[in-house]
Amino acid sequence: VTSDHLHPAYHYGDILLMCKKAIHQVDTCIFLNKETGRAYIRRLTASSPWVLEPINDLGRPIVIDRNEEAVSDKWIRFGYVLTKMRV
């Protein structure tokens, strides 16, 4: 984690232990946007379409329609957070 804007859930310097297995409803996940190169830590609401909810209630939800290739191909599901370590 490289900044404190995710406070209070994650702080600068936290180390996240990730799992690359299939993600599930309400997992906190890391998603990468291919167009912008940005990484997003979001809570997944696996409805149809997927909704990526901000974990700190700041920002807007991101909607990904998995049935629309032009939208879903822009995103990489990196994995979900198992735990965080604070050093």
Z-matrix of the N, CA and C atoms (Angstrom, degrees):
N
C 1 1.448
C 2 1.524 1 107.17
N 3 1.319 2 116.82 1 130.81
C 4 1.465 3 120.34 2 -171.60
C 5 1.520 4 114.97 3 -110.13
N 6 1.335 5 118.09 4 1.21
C 7 1.464 6 119.10 5 177.52
C 8 1.523 7 109.03 6 -155.12
N 9 1.346 8 115.90 7 172.11
C 10 1.455 9 120.45 8 -178.73
C 11 1.523 10 112.78 9 -99.92
N 12 1.323 11 119.34 10 12.47
C 13 1.463 12 119.23 11 -177.32
C 14 1.527 13 112.51 12 -72.83
N 15 1.330 14 118.18 13 -6.17
C 16 1.458 15 121.20 14 176.77
C 17 1.527 16 111.53 15 -95.93
N 18 1.313 17 116.64 16 11.02
C 19 1.459 18 122.95 17 -179.60
C 20 1.523 19 109.60 18 -57.71
N 21 1.304 20 122.95 19 139.05
C 22 1.451 21 127.91 20 8.83
C 23 1.527 22 114.73 21 -94.53
N 24 1.325 23 118.88 22 -3.15
C 25 1.462 24 120.27 23 -175.05
C 26 1.526 25 113.22 24 -69.01
N 27 1.309 26 116.76 25 -45.24
C 28 1.455 27 120.96 26 -176.98
C 29 1.526 28 109.36 27 -132.57
N 30 1.312 29 116.15 28 143.43
C 31 1.460 30 121.67 29 -178.38
C 32 1.524 31 110.00 30 -121.42
N 33 1.325 32 115.09 31 159.37
C 34 1.460 33 121.83 32 176.82
C 35 1.529 34 108.98 33 -52.16
N 36 1.318 35 116.89 34 130.12
C 37 1.458 36 122.34 35 177.89
C 38 1.514 37 114.69 36 91.96
N 39 1.336 38 118.12 37 -8.70
C 40 1.464 39 119.88 38 177.10
C 41 1.528 40 108.96 39 -63.04
N 42 1.303 41 115.08 40 145.96
C 43 1.463 42 121.48 41 175.87
C 44 1.524 43 107.10 42 -110.15
N 45 1.320 44 116.55 43 127.63
C 46 1.462 45 121.32 44 -178.38
C 47 1.522 46 109.56 45 -102.46
N 48 1.327 47 116.17 46 127.89
C 49 1.454 48 121.70 47 173.21
C 50 1.520 49 106.80 48 -89.42
N 51 1.325 50 116.45 49 119.10
C 52 1.457 51 122.41 50 -172.99
C 53 1.527 52 111.26 51 -107.92
N 54 1.324 53 115.83 52 154.33
C 55 1.461 54 123.04 53 173.16
C 56 1.521 55 107.14 54 -123.13
N 57 1.316 56 116.58 55 134.55
C 58 1.460 57 120.35 56 -177.73
C 59 1.529 58 112.73 57 -98.95
N 60 1.331 59 117.55 58 9.49
C 61 1.464 60 119.88 59 176.15
C 62 1.522 61 109.31 60 -71.10
N 63 1.315 62 116.58 61 178.32
C 64 1.474 63 121.55 62 -178.45
C 65 1.524 64 110.36 63 -57.78
N 66 1.332 65 115.40 64 139.01
C 67 1.456 66 120.64 65 179.05
C 68 1.515 67 109.96 66 -88.39
N 69 1.335 68 115.27 67 154.72
C 70 1.457 69 121.06 68 -175.82
C 71 1.522 70 110.75 69 -127.46
N 72 1.309 71 114.83 70 171.09
C 73 1.470 72 122.65 71 177.07
C 74 1.526 73 110.15 72 -51.13
N 75 1.297 74 117.11 73 135.45
C 76 1.468 75 128.93 74 178.58
C 77 1.530 76 114.84 75 60.90
N 78 1.329 77 119.26 76 15.24
C 79 1.464 78 120.73 77 170.54
C 80 1.519 79 108.46 78 -70.28
N 81 1.324 80 115.95 79 145.74
C 82 1.454 81 120.84 80 170.95
C 83 1.520 82 105.96 81 -88.71
N 84 1.315 83 116.14 82 118.30
C 85 1.467 84 121.84 83 -169.68
C 86 1.521 85 111.16 84 -124.41
N 87 1.316 86 114.48 85 163.62
C 88 1.456 87 120.75 86 170.87
C 89 1.525 88 107.46 87 -110.12
N 90 1.319 89 114.54 88 124.68
C 91 1.454 90 122.38 89 178.03
C 92 1.521 91 108.12 90 -117.32
N 93 1.324 92 116.61 91 138.27
C 94 1.457 93 122.23 92 178.52
C 95 1.523 94 109.02 93 -111.47
N 96 1.334 95 115.98 94 131.11
C 97 1.453 96 121.11 95 177.16
C 98 1.531 97 107.70 96 -93.09
N 99 1.325 98 117.22 97 118.24
C 100 1.459 99 122.09 98 -177.83
C 101 1.522 100 112.57 99 -64.60
N 102 1.325 101 117.68 100 -33.72
C 103 1.468 102 120.41 101 -176.64
C 104 1.527 103 112.38 102 -72.66
N 105 1.326 104 116.47 103 -42.41
C 106 1.463 105 119.98 104 -175.09
C 107 1.524 106 112.99 105 -97.41
N 108 1.334 107 117.01 106 -20.32
C 109 1.456 108 120.74 107 -176.33
C 110 1.522 109 112.93 108 78.05
N 111 1.314 110 117.81 109 8.69
C 112 1.465 111 121.88 110 -179.03
C 113 1.525 112 111.29 111 -87.56
N 114 1.330 113 114.47 112 149.02
C 115 1.463 114 121.73 113 174.61
C 116 1.522 115 108.30 114 -106.72
N 117 1.313 116 116.15 115 140.63
C 118 1.459 117 122.35 116 -179.13
C 119 1.523 118 109.19 117 -124.99
N 120 1.323 119 116.90 118 129.95
C 121 1.459 120 121.80 119 170.83
C 122 1.523 121 105.57 120 -98.07
N 123 1.323 122 115.65 121 112.50
C 124 1.460 123 120.61 122 -174.12
C 125 1.527 124 110.25 123 -139.42
N 126 1.318 125 115.84 124 156.38
C 127 1.464 126 122.55 125 174.52
C 128 1.522 127 107.33 126 -92.93
N 129 1.316 128 115.49 127 127.02
C 130 1.463 129 121.32 128 -176.00
C 131 1.524 130 111.29 129 -84.66
N 132 1.310 131 115.98 130 128.44
C 133 1.458 132 122.40 131 166.10
C 134 1.519 133 105.24 132 -108.91
N 135 1.325 134 115.53 133 102.18
C 136 1.461 135 121.36 134 -170.89
C 137 1.527 136 110.91 135 -84.89
N 138 1.300 137 114.94 136 64.46
C 139 1.462 138 120.21 137 174.63
C 140 1.527 139 106.57 138 -97.50
N 141 1.296 140 116.86 139 -163.07
C 142 1.455 141 119.52 140 173.81
C 143 1.523 142 107.49 141 -122.13
N 144 1.291 143 120.54 142 104.48
C 145 1.468 144 130.33 143 6.06
C 146 1.537 145 111.83 144 -81.44
N 147 1.340 146 115.64 145 169.07
C 148 1.459 147 120.34 146 175.27
C 149 1.522 148 109.47 147 -67.47
N 150 1.323 149 115.82 148 143.93
C 151 1.458 150 121.37 149 174.56
C 152 1.521 151 107.39 150 -123.61
N 153 1.323 152 115.83 151 124.58
C 154 1.460 153 121.92 152 178.22
C 155 1.518 154 107.51 153 -100.09
N 156 1.319 155 116.00 154 105.39
C 157 1.462 156 122.43 155 -174.99
C 158 1.526 157 110.50 156 -89.96
N 159 1.328 158 117.90 157 137.23
C 160 1.465 159 120.15 158 175.38
C 161 1.531 160 109.87 159 -61.95
N 162 1.330 161 116.92 160 139.80
C 163 1.466 162 119.72 161 -177.13
C 164 1.517 163 112.14 162 -78.77
N 165 1.316 164 117.73 163 -17.07
C 166 1.464 165 120.80 164 -178.08
C 167 1.522 166 112.42 165 -114.10
N 168 1.324 167 116.70 166 13.39
C 169 1.469 168 123.50 167 -179.94
C 170 1.523 169 113.35 168 62.22
N 171 1.317 170 118.02 169 15.31
C 172 1.463 171 122.07 170 173.16
C 173 1.517 172 108.07 171 -107.75
N 174 1.295 173 116.91 172 136.21
C 175 1.453 174 121.07 173 -177.58
C 176 1.516 175 110.40 174 97.32
N 177 1.307 176 114.17 175 177.88
C 178 1.464 177 120.22 176 -177.96
C 179 1.520 178 110.34 177 -104.87
N 180 1.321 179 116.73 178 150.27
C 181 1.465 180 119.72 179 173.62
C 182 1.533 181 109.97 180 -64.60
N 183 1.298 182 115.52 181 149.34
C 184 1.463 183 121.92 182 176.14
C 185 1.525 184 106.99 183 -107.26
N 186 1.322 185 116.62 184 128.80
C 187 1.465 186 121.58 185 -178.87
C 188 1.525 187 108.16 186 -105.28
N 189 1.334 188 115.61 187 127.78
C 190 1.462 189 121.36 188 177.84
C 191 1.514 190 108.34 189 -121.75
N 192 1.322 191 116.11 190 113.76
C 193 1.461 192 121.62 191 176.61
C 194 1.528 193 107.30 192 -87.22
N 195 1.318 194 116.56 193 104.07
C 196 1.462 195 121.23 194 -176.39
C 197 1.519 196 112.28 195 -67.43
N 198 1.336 197 118.65 196 -16.03
C 199 1.461 198 122.00 197 178.63
C 200 1.518 199 111.92 198 -84.37
N 201 1.305 200 117.36 199 -11.71
C 202 1.463 201 122.25 200 -179.04
C 203 1.533 202 108.32 201 -107.52
N 204 1.331 203 116.25 202 103.45
C 205 1.467 204 121.29 203 -173.81
C 206 1.520 205 113.25 204 -58.55
N 207 1.315 206 118.25 205 -36.61
C 208 1.468 207 120.66 206 -178.98
C 209 1.525 208 111.19 207 -60.30
N 210 1.321 209 116.87 208 -31.40
C 211 1.469 210 121.44 209 179.58
C 212 1.519 211 111.06 210 -86.94
N 213 1.315 212 117.44 211 -50.43
C 214 1.462 213 121.12 212 -174.66
C 215 1.525 214 112.72 213 -68.29
N 216 1.337 215 118.27 214 -28.08
C 217 1.471 216 120.56 215 179.00
C 218 1.524 217 112.79 216 -70.80
N 219 1.320 218 117.97 217 -12.58
C 220 1.466 219 121.53 218 179.69
C 221 1.531 220 112.16 219 -79.57
N 222 1.344 221 117.24 220 -10.99
C 223 1.457 222 121.21 221 -171.57
C 224 1.520 223 112.07 222 -118.39
N 225 1.317 224 115.55 223 139.58
C 226 1.457 225 122.86 224 173.09
C 227 1.521 226 107.29 225 -112.85
N 228 1.311 227 116.83 226 126.66
C 229 1.463 228 121.25 227 174.81
C 230 1.521 229 107.21 228 -86.83
N 231 1.316 230 117.04 229 104.59
C 232 1.464 231 121.15 230 -175.77
C 233 1.517 232 111.63 231 -75.42
N 234 1.315 233 117.67 232 -41.73
C 235 1.461 234 121.52 233 -178.78
C 236 1.513 235 110.12 234 157.96
N 237 1.336 236 115.86 235 -176.15
C 238 1.451 237 119.32 236 178.93
C 239 1.522 238 110.71 237 -119.95
N 240 1.324 239 115.28 238 157.31
C 241 1.446 240 122.06 239 -175.35
C 242 1.530 241 109.59 240 -82.91
N 243 1.340 242 115.56 241 121.36
C 244 1.460 243 120.12 242 174.35
C 245 1.519 244 110.79 243 -83.03
N 246 1.327 245 115.69 244 -45.86
C 247 1.461 246 121.58 245 179.82
C 248 1.513 247 109.20 246 -163.08
N 249 1.332 248 115.59 247 168.21
C 250 1.447 249 120.25 248 174.40
C 251 1.518 250 108.28 249 -120.55
N 252 1.315 251 114.97 250 151.24
C 253 1.462 252 121.27 251 176.03
C 254 1.520 253 107.84 252 -121.92
N 255 1.295 254 115.29 253 134.96
C 256 1.450 255 120.72 254 179.53
C 257 1.521 256 107.49 255 -113.90
N 258 1.328 257 114.61 256 123.34
C 259 1.478 258 118.80 257 -178.54
C 260 1.501 259 111.64 258 -107.98
